[in-house]
Amino acid sequence: WSSDVCSSDLLSLYDCPMIVVDALMFASERLRSDREVVTEACISSGTALSFASNDALRADRAVVMAAVTNRGEALMFASAELRSDRGIVLNAVKQNPLALEDAADDLKADFSLVQKAVEIEGCCLRFASTELRRNRVIAIAAVSQNGHALRWVSNSLKGDKLVVQKAVSNAGSALQEASSNLRNDPTIVMAAVRNDGLALCHASNEVKE
């Protein structure tokens, strides 16, 4: 893309996401600092935010909202201030729950926001605060969506029978993350084996016998 490409030429490509991203990548600094151009690019493909030429655009709430609404992972390119903005982060997480990784620490400790993320993808629990990984409600929501999220709950909850039962009923192999007491619990082992026969290898020797 030559430096004299006009804004209207770039904006006319907004319905072709990869073309827009490529176009913005090679556009002149003038275009990459043009709020209208960058906004339209982000509406089409959120990761275009990474090619904005100045920090002001990555700190512009409307531009960043457009980006994360299209691609939640675009949150990583937003300013620190906007990664602390609950509305921005919530929109990002709704689009891609893995965006929680790039949220500010205080939002990783936000109960309802983390709950929304783990209800969509349970393994997002690994990005939550230590306190929320100890929260039974959050843990149950996470392992019910993806049993493998049991890996990320606190050690105390790995010994919680309901949490572990939810996990192994969703993914039998999650039994390997349960406490030794629960790997010795016939009810839990049976629930795991019903989901995945190979889960038996994670049970205690006593139960196997």
Residue frames as qw, qx, qy, qz and C-alpha x, y, z in Angstrom:
[[0.000, 0.889, 0.458, 0.000, 0.00, 0.00, 0.00],
 [0.422, 0.414, -0.025, 0.806, 1.48, 3.31, -1.05],
 [0.227, -0.297, -0.472, 0.798, 1.62, 6.19, 1.36],
 [0.209, 0.082, -0.118, -0.967, -0.81, 8.19, -0.78],
 [0.216, -0.370, -0.877, -0.218, -3.68, 5.69, -0.54],
 [0.271, -0.379, 0.019, -0.885, -6.77, 7.63, 0.43],
 [0.331, -0.066, 0.715, -0.612, -9.02, 7.02, 3.44],
 [0.748, 0.240, 0.077, -0.614, -12.01, 6.17, 1.25],
 [0.633, 0.373, -0.660, -0.160, -10.01, 3.45, -0.53],
 [0.140, 0.200, -0.885, 0.397, -9.13, 1.83, 2.77],
 [0.449, 0.071, 0.534, -0.712, -12.61, 2.17, 4.22],
 [0.719, 0.263, -0.281, -0.579, -14.14, 0.59, 1.12],
 [0.529, 0.235, -0.815, 0.017, -12.45, -2.66, 2.16],
 [0.366, -0.370, 0.555, -0.648, -14.12, -2.82, 5.57],
 [0.895, -0.019, 0.120, -0.430, -16.13, -5.91, 4.66],
 [0.862, 0.306, -0.376, 0.149, -12.95, -7.92, 3.97],
 [0.637, -0.766, 0.083, 0.018, -11.37, -8.35, 7.43],
 [0.810, -0.220, 0.231, 0.492, -8.00, -9.79, 6.44],
 [0.472, 0.575, 0.222, 0.631, -7.62, -7.23, 3.65],
 [0.219, -0.925, -0.065, -0.304, -8.35, -4.45, 6.11],
 [0.731, -0.623, 0.166, 0.221, -5.75, -5.70, 8.56],
 [0.739, 0.086, 0.295, 0.600, -3.17, -6.07, 5.81],
 [0.255, 0.773, 0.232, 0.532, -4.10, -2.67, 4.41],
 [0.377, -0.915, 0.022, -0.142, -3.71, -0.97, 7.76],
 [0.826, -0.364, 0.182, 0.389, -0.41, -2.77, 8.37],
 [0.601, 0.114, 0.332, 0.718, 1.11, -1.23, 5.25],
 [0.095, 0.903, 0.338, 0.247, -0.75, 2.06, 5.27],
 [0.301, 0.554, -0.238, 0.739, 1.01, 5.33, 5.90],
 [0.271, -0.191, -0.640, 0.693, 1.40, 6.60, 9.43],
 [0.257, -0.025, -0.009, -0.966, -1.11, 9.30, 8.56],
 [0.659, -0.170, -0.497, -0.539, -3.79, 6.71, 7.88],
 [0.622, -0.177, -0.726, 0.235, -2.82, 4.57, 10.85],
 [0.168, -0.186, -0.485, 0.838, -3.34, 7.61, 13.03],
 [0.341, -0.170, -0.298, -0.875, -6.65, 8.53, 11.40],
 [0.375, -0.018, 0.711, -0.595, -9.41, 7.80, 13.92],
 [0.749, 0.310, 0.059, -0.582, -12.08, 7.09, 11.32],
 [0.620, 0.434, -0.633, -0.165, -9.88, 4.71, 9.36],
 [0.118, 0.255, -0.893, 0.350, -8.73, 2.81, 12.43],
 [0.523, 0.061, 0.531, -0.664, -12.26, 2.60, 13.85],
 [0.792, 0.346, -0.144, -0.482, -13.64, 1.17, 10.62],
 [0.492, 0.407, -0.769, 0.027, -10.77, -1.29, 10.43],
 [0.102, -0.173, 0.838, -0.507, -11.43, -2.40, 14.00],
 [0.694, 0.154, 0.256, -0.655, -15.14, -2.84, 13.32],
 [0.799, 0.384, -0.368, -0.281, -14.19, -5.24, 10.54],
 [0.852, 0.043, -0.444, 0.274, -11.30, -6.96, 12.33],
 [0.509, -0.858, -0.050, -0.036, -10.55, -6.07, 15.92],
 [0.792, -0.317, 0.140, 0.503, -6.88, -7.00, 15.78],
 [0.438, 0.679, 0.148, 0.570, -6.36, -4.10, 13.39],
 [0.375, -0.924, -0.017, -0.071, -6.00, -2.11, 16.61],
 [0.797, -0.364, 0.181, 0.446, -2.44, -3.42, 16.83],
 [0.563, 0.294, 0.300, 0.711, -1.51, -1.28, 13.81],
 [0.078, -0.968, -0.219, -0.095, -2.84, 2.00, 15.16],
 [0.610, 0.469, -0.220, 0.599, 0.15, 4.30, 15.03],
 [0.025, 0.491, -0.382, 0.783, -0.32, 6.17, 18.27],
 [0.168, -0.137, -0.853, 0.475, -1.18, 5.48, 21.88],
 [0.330, 0.118, 0.199, -0.915, -4.09, 7.90, 21.77],
 [0.655, 0.056, -0.464, -0.593, -6.09, 5.54, 19.56],
 [0.552, -0.055, -0.822, 0.128, -5.37, 2.57, 21.81],
 [0.107, -0.214, -0.628, 0.740, -6.66, 4.70, 24.66],
 [0.382, -0.008, -0.194, -0.904, -9.75, 5.84, 22.73],
 [0.468, 0.050, 0.765, -0.439, -12.73, 4.08, 24.29],
 [0.723, 0.474, 0.120, -0.487, -14.87, 4.04, 21.15],
 [0.492, 0.579, -0.622, -0.191, -12.05, 2.66, 19.00],
 [0.016, -0.287, 0.930, -0.231, -11.16, -0.03, 21.50],
 [0.599, 0.173, 0.572, -0.532, -14.81, -0.95, 22.07],
 [0.725, 0.517, -0.194, -0.411, -15.19, -1.49, 18.32],
 [0.341, 0.513, -0.788, -0.008, -12.08, -3.67, 18.33],
 [0.152, -0.163, 0.909, -0.351, -12.96, -5.92, 21.26],
 [0.686, 0.263, 0.343, -0.586, -16.57, -6.30, 20.17],
 [0.741, 0.504, -0.345, -0.279, -15.26, -7.84, 16.95],
 [0.777, 0.196, -0.541, 0.255, -12.28, -9.71, 18.42],
 [0.642, -0.758, -0.092, -0.066, -12.05, -10.02, 22.17],
 [0.832, -0.191, 0.007, 0.521, -8.33, -10.73, 22.07],
 [0.336, 0.679, 0.062, 0.650, -7.79, -7.19, 20.75],
 [0.513, -0.851, -0.094, -0.063, -7.92, -6.19, 24.42],
 [0.802, -0.274, 0.061, 0.527, -4.18, -6.92, 24.57],
 [0.452, 0.353, 0.197, 0.795, -3.57, -3.89, 22.34],
 [0.213, -0.872, -0.298, -0.325, -5.62, -1.48, 24.44],
 [0.083, 0.635, -0.423, 0.641, -4.14, 0.99, 26.87],
 [0.276, -0.044, -0.831, 0.481, -3.68, -0.03, 30.50],
 [0.289, 0.074, 0.333, -0.895, -6.47, 2.32, 31.45],
 [0.691, 0.106, -0.264, -0.665, -8.96, 0.66, 29.11],
 [0.575, 0.050, -0.816, 0.025, -7.89, -2.80, 30.23],
 [0.082, -0.128, -0.720, 0.677, -9.22, -1.62, 33.59],
 [0.440, 0.052, -0.060, -0.895, -12.50, -0.47, 32.05],
 [0.465, 0.068, 0.834, -0.290, -15.17, -2.97, 33.05],
 [0.664, 0.565, 0.208, -0.444, -17.40, -2.29, 30.05],
 [0.409, 0.666, -0.571, -0.252, -14.53, -2.79, 27.61],
 [0.072, -0.330, 0.936, -0.099, -13.36, -5.97, 29.31],
 [0.586, 0.216, 0.659, -0.418, -16.87, -7.39, 29.58],
 [0.683, 0.615, -0.059, -0.390, -17.42, -6.93, 25.84],
 [0.270, 0.599, -0.747, -0.104, -14.05, -8.52, 25.14],
 [0.274, -0.169, 0.911, -0.257, -14.79, -11.51, 27.37],
 [0.693, 0.371, 0.410, -0.462, -18.22, -12.03, 25.81],
 [0.649, 0.645, -0.295, -0.276, -16.60, -12.23, 22.39],
 [0.735, 0.303, -0.568, 0.213, -13.59, -14.26, 23.52],
 [0.709, -0.695, -0.077, -0.090, -13.40, -15.33, 27.16],
 [0.829, -0.040, -0.084, 0.551, -9.64, -15.82, 26.86],
 [0.191, 0.722, -0.014, 0.665, -9.39, -12.03, 26.78],
 [0.637, -0.759, -0.102, -0.082, -9.64, -12.22, 30.56],
 [0.826, -0.100, -0.056, 0.553, -5.89, -12.84, 30.52],
 [0.389, 0.330, 0.059, 0.858, -5.28, -9.24, 29.45],
 [0.328, -0.826, -0.306, -0.343, -7.70, -7.61, 31.88],
 [0.015, -0.641, 0.469, -0.607, -6.40, -5.56, 34.77],
 [0.272, 0.049, -0.893, 0.356, -5.85, -7.49, 37.99],
 [0.307, 0.086, 0.507, -0.801, -8.83, -5.90, 39.74],
 [0.704, 0.205, -0.178, -0.656, -11.14, -7.19, 37.00],
 [0.542, 0.172, -0.822, -0.033, -9.69, -10.68, 37.28],
 [0.095, -0.101, -0.813, 0.566, -11.11, -10.52, 40.79],
 [0.460, 0.056, 0.014, -0.886, -14.54, -9.31, 39.61],
 [0.470, 0.061, 0.846, -0.243, -16.99, -12.09, 40.46],
 [0.652, 0.554, 0.381, -0.351, -19.62, -11.52, 37.77],
 [0.410, 0.749, -0.416, -0.313, -17.10, -10.84, 35.03],
 [0.053, -0.401, 0.914, 0.032, -15.10, -13.97, 35.79],
 [0.558, 0.208, 0.740, -0.314, -18.30, -15.96, 36.10],
 [0.631, 0.668, 0.028, -0.394, -19.29, -14.82, 32.59],
 [0.263, 0.660, -0.675, -0.198, -15.90, -15.87, 31.24],
 [0.180, -0.235, 0.950, -0.095, -15.85, -19.35, 32.80],
 [0.645, 0.353, 0.536, -0.415, -19.44, -20.03, 31.76],
 [0.638, 0.685, -0.191, -0.295, -18.25, -19.64, 28.16],
 [0.730, 0.395, -0.520, 0.201, -14.89, -21.38, 28.60],
 [0.784, -0.609, -0.123, -0.014, -14.18, -22.99, 31.94],
 [0.814, -0.048, -0.081, 0.573, -10.40, -23.03, 31.57],
 [0.139, 0.740, -0.025, 0.658, -10.40, -19.23, 31.70],
 [0.690, -0.710, -0.136, -0.021, -10.40, -19.88, 35.42],
 [0.794, -0.080, -0.070, 0.599, -6.61, -19.91, 35.21],
 [0.271, 0.464, 0.039, 0.842, -6.67, -16.15, 34.63],
 [0.455, -0.772, -0.288, -0.338, -8.89, -15.42, 37.63],
 [0.132, -0.704, 0.489, -0.497, -7.61, -14.08, 40.92],
 [0.251, 0.136, -0.910, 0.302, -6.47, -16.50, 43.60],
 [0.341, 0.075, 0.555, -0.755, -9.53, -15.56, 45.64],
 [0.717, 0.263, -0.066, -0.642, -11.96, -16.45, 42.86],
 [0.579, 0.268, -0.761, -0.120, -10.19, -19.73, 42.16],
 [0.065, 0.012, -0.868, 0.492, -11.11, -20.56, 45.75],
 [0.489, 0.102, 0.201, -0.842, -14.75, -19.58, 45.18],
 [0.415, 0.108, 0.901, -0.060, -17.03, -22.62, 45.04],
 [0.535, 0.675, 0.358, -0.361, -19.67, -20.99, 42.79],
 [0.303, 0.774, -0.424, -0.360, -17.05, -19.91, 40.26],
 [0.186, -0.362, 0.905, 0.120, -15.36, -23.31, 40.40],
 [0.528, 0.310, 0.772, -0.173, -18.61, -25.17, 39.75],
 [0.510, 0.773, 0.080, -0.370, -19.43, -22.90, 36.82],
 [0.140, 0.709, -0.628, -0.290, -15.98, -23.48, 35.36],
 [0.213, -0.220, 0.950, 0.065, -15.80, -27.26, 35.70],
 [0.579, 0.445, 0.608, -0.313, -19.39, -27.69, 34.53],
 [0.515, 0.780, -0.125, -0.333, -18.41, -26.01, 31.27],
 [0.647, 0.540, -0.529, 0.100, -15.03, -27.74, 30.97],
 [0.890, -0.445, -0.105, 0.014, -14.08, -30.42, 33.42],
 [0.760, 0.200, -0.181, 0.591, -10.39, -29.82, 32.80],
 [0.054, -0.769, 0.111, -0.628, -10.76, -26.48, 34.58],
 [0.818, -0.561, -0.129, 0.005, -10.42, -28.53, 37.77],
 [0.749, 0.151, -0.157, 0.626, -6.69, -28.06, 37.25],
 [0.193, 0.477, -0.069, 0.855, -7.09, -24.36, 38.06],
 [0.556, -0.719, -0.211, -0.360, -9.30, -24.47, 41.15],
 [0.208, -0.699, 0.563, -0.389, -7.73, -24.11, 44.58],
 [0.294, 0.198, -0.925, 0.136, -6.37, -27.22, 46.27],
 [0.308, 0.065, 0.692, -0.650, -9.14, -27.08, 48.84],
 [0.683, 0.336, 0.068, -0.646, -11.80, -27.31, 46.12],
 [0.496, 0.349, -0.761, -0.231, -10.04, -30.26, 44.51],
 [0.113, -0.025, -0.938, 0.325, -11.26, -32.08, 47.59],
 [0.466, 0.192, 0.301, -0.810, -14.83, -30.77, 47.29],
 [0.428, 0.153, 0.888, 0.069, -17.01, -33.67, 46.21],
 [0.463, 0.740, 0.420, -0.248, -19.58, -31.62, 44.28],
 [0.161, 0.827, -0.351, -0.409, -16.94, -29.63, 42.40],
 [0.177, -0.381, 0.865, 0.275, -15.05, -32.77, 41.44],
 [0.488, 0.341, 0.800, -0.077, -18.19, -34.67, 40.51],
 [0.431, 0.824, 0.144, -0.340, -19.20, -31.86, 38.14],
 [0.046, 0.732, -0.576, -0.361, -15.71, -31.89, 36.65],
 [0.248, -0.211, 0.927, 0.185, -15.39, -35.62, 36.04],
 [0.524, 0.506, 0.654, -0.205, -18.93, -35.86, 34.71],
 [0.408, 0.855, -0.059, -0.314, -17.88, -33.38, 32.04],
 [0.529, 0.647, -0.547, 0.048, -14.38, -34.76, 31.44],
 [0.941, -0.310, -0.136, -0.019, -13.54, -38.07, 33.07],
 [0.751, 0.236, -0.268, 0.555, -9.79, -37.57, 32.83],
 [0.113, -0.742, 0.188, -0.634, -10.11, -34.57, 35.16],
 [0.865, -0.471, -0.165, -0.043, -10.07, -37.21, 37.91],
 [0.762, 0.144, -0.241, 0.583, -6.27, -36.89, 37.87],
 [0.102, 0.521, -0.167, 0.831, -6.62, -33.38, 39.34],
 [0.655, -0.613, -0.215, -0.387, -8.84, -34.45, 42.24],
 [0.329, -0.652, 0.590, -0.344, -7.58, -34.89, 45.77],
 [0.217, 0.231, -0.948, 0.026, -6.29, -38.32, 46.76],
 [0.342, 0.142, 0.741, -0.559, -9.37, -38.82, 48.94],
 [0.641, 0.462, 0.142, -0.596, -11.73, -38.30, 46.04],
 [0.482, 0.457, -0.686, -0.299, -9.67, -40.46, 43.69],
 [0.081, 0.075, -0.965, 0.238, -10.43, -43.12, 46.28],
 [0.468, 0.228, 0.451, -0.725, -14.17, -42.37, 46.29],
 [0.353, 0.194, 0.882, 0.243, -16.15, -45.01, 44.32],
 [0.311, 0.786, 0.481, -0.234, -18.94, -42.54, 43.47],
 [0.079, 0.843, -0.254, -0.468, -16.52, -40.04, 41.99],
 [0.242, -0.335, 0.816, 0.404, -14.54, -42.71, 40.15],
 [0.410, 0.416, 0.810, 0.053, -17.72, -44.19, 38.70],
 [0.286, 0.872, 0.221, -0.330, -18.84, -40.77, 37.44],
 [0.039, -0.716, 0.519, 0.465, -15.45, -40.30, 35.78],
 [0.313, -0.106, 0.901, 0.282, -15.44, -43.74, 34.17],
 [0.448, 0.625, 0.619, -0.159, -18.96, -43.24, 32.81],
 [0.270, 0.898, -0.069, -0.341, -17.61, -40.23, 30.93],
 [0.459, 0.693, -0.555, -0.034, -14.28, -41.78, 29.95],
 [0.975, -0.176, -0.136, -0.018, -13.38, -45.38, 30.63],
 [0.684, 0.355, -0.338, 0.541, -9.68, -44.53, 30.62],
 [0.238, -0.744, 0.220, -0.584, -10.23, -42.32, 33.66],
 [0.912, -0.390, -0.117, -0.055, -9.94, -45.46, 35.77],
 [0.762, 0.225, -0.271, 0.544, -6.17, -45.18, 35.50],
 [0.064, 0.552, -0.249, 0.793, -6.35, -42.05, 37.67],
 [0.734, -0.558, -0.126, -0.367, -8.26, -43.75, 40.49],
 [0.357, -0.635, 0.644, -0.233, -6.58, -45.01, 43.62],
 [0.281, 0.249, -0.923, -0.087, -5.22, -48.54, 43.63],
 [0.246, 0.107, 0.816, -0.513, -7.79, -49.44, 46.27],
 [0.600, 0.438, 0.194, -0.641, -10.70, -48.52, 44.01],
 [0.485, 0.467, -0.625, -0.395, -9.16, -50.26, 41.01],
 [0.115, 0.141, -0.976, 0.124, -9.00, -53.46, 43.01]]
